[in-house]
Amino acid sequence: MLKKLTSTSAVAALSLSVLAAGVQAGETVDAVMEQGYVQCGVSTGLAGFSNATGGDWAGIDVDVCRAVAAAMFGDSEAVRYTGLTANQRFTALQSGEVDVLSRNTTWTLTRDTSLGLNFAGVTYYDGQGFMVRKDLGVTSATQLDGAAVCVEPGTTTELNLADYFRAQGMDFEPVVIENTSEVTAAFFAGRCDVYTTDASGLASARNVSAENPSDYVILPEIISKEPLGPAVRHGDDEWLDIVRWSLTALIEAEEFGITSENVDEMRDNSSNPGIQRLLGVTPGLGEALGLDEDWAYNIISQVGNYGEIYQTNVTDLLGLERGLNALWTDGGLMYANPVR
Ligand SMILES: N[C@@H](CCC(=O)N[C@@H](CS)C(=O)NCC(=O)O)C(=O)O
């Protein structure tokens, strides 16, 4: 369980709230603790990332919320989910309808500033691509001049699409549709020639939603950088810290080779000081976060490490290899800042 703020940190929180003009530090942490669960904003349904089948949400973004709940409450099931379209997601976070937005959301400057968000890290390094029906005979995005393109509003996708076609001196006809199931249905029904979104979303549409995946090809061009990660509102640094370090613990666990299977054995027997700190054998990190010392142990034992989560949700389901999302030690970009 989350510990009460010590009197020293309560004083620090108070002075921060004075400095931060009306924003009380710790407000979200207190509210989440009080309500007893994390209200997590996810997509309306995107296999591999956040998808509800039979009422159970699953996906890499869902697992980030489960990790936060495990860290705070020792219970990865202490989460409630709100399905949000791209257009709805930022208002839902700003208004307090959700505590954290973990929904294949790209970290950009204007979202970080004008929209008043803080990104806690990156769960998935992605990039935007294009998918077409194979029988069109198109092999490169540079052949798409004049195409009708299905796209979701309120996304970086929409903006990159316009940039890319302008830069190539090509025209396109946007077919703008609000949620994934409808936009993919429109594409599969032939209402547009091209579907564009993050490459992971294309793989999800083709591998999971298409009747016959081999009827479709994903073109080789990746036209943008889409670092996807969980975001919180400006104004509560303690909450940001909990989300950030919960995500970091998933990656750090993989770096150390700690899995949901061996975490007990590691906690009982490892003499590695880093592992002992992460798993709370050597106390201190839990207290620093205002959590129990077994915060990371609970994450790993209940949710797994980053590699386990990726394998189940992305490799097994969508057929995507680790690529940029491999650990830095394997040539990827996944790198845990020091948990100490
Ligand atoms: N990463 C991009 C795109 C995110 C996005 O919303 N993509 C669509 C297409 S894959 C989606 O997730 N839709 C889910 C939904 O409508 O619930 C962004 O942050 O703007």
The ligand as a Tripos MOL2 file, in Angstrom:
@<TRIPOS>MOLECULE
LIG
   20    19     1     0     0
SMALL
NO_CHARGES

@<TRIPOS>ATOM
      1 N1          0.4820    7.8470  -32.0410 N.3       1 LIG1
      2 C1         -0.4270    8.6990  -32.7320 C.3       1 LIG1
      3 C2         -1.6720    7.9590  -33.2380 C.3       1 LIG1
      4 C3         -2.4970    7.4150  -32.1200 C.3       1 LIG1
      5 C4         -3.8630    6.8620  -32.5250 C.2       1 LIG1
      6 O1         -4.8850    7.3030  -31.9600 O.2       1 LIG1
      7 N2         -3.9050    5.9100  -33.4430 N.am      1 LIG1
      8 C5         -5.1620    5.3000  -33.8010 C.3       1 LIG1
      9 C6         -4.9520    4.3520  -34.9570 C.3       1 LIG1
     10 S1         -3.8670    3.0050  -34.6020 S.3       1 LIG1
     11 C7         -5.7310    4.5840  -32.5940 C.2       1 LIG1
     12 O2         -5.0150    4.1630  -31.7340 O.2       1 LIG1
     13 N3         -7.0090    4.4350  -32.5010 N.am      1 LIG1
     14 C8         -7.5870    3.7580  -31.3850 C.3       1 LIG1
     15 C9         -8.9720    4.2240  -31.1260 C.2       1 LIG1
     16 O3         -9.5380    4.9150  -31.9820 O.co2     1 LIG1
     17 O4         -9.4930    3.9140  -30.0700 O.co2     1 LIG1
     18 C10        -0.8270    9.8700  -31.8470 C.2       1 LIG1
     19 O5         -0.4790    9.8760  -30.6660 O.co2     1 LIG1
     20 O6         -1.4990   10.7940  -32.3280 O.co2     1 LIG1
@<TRIPOS>BOND
     1     1     2 1
     2     2     3 1
     3     2    18 1
     4     3     4 1
     5     4     5 1
     6     5     6 2
     7     5     7 1
     8     7     8 1
     9     8     9 1
    10     8    11 1
    11     9    10 1
    12    11    12 2
    13    11    13 1
    14    13    14 1
    15    14    15 1
    16    15    16 2
    17    15    17 1
    18    18    19 2
    19    18    20 1
@<TRIPOS>SUBSTRUCTURE
     1 LIG1         1 GROUP 0 **** ****
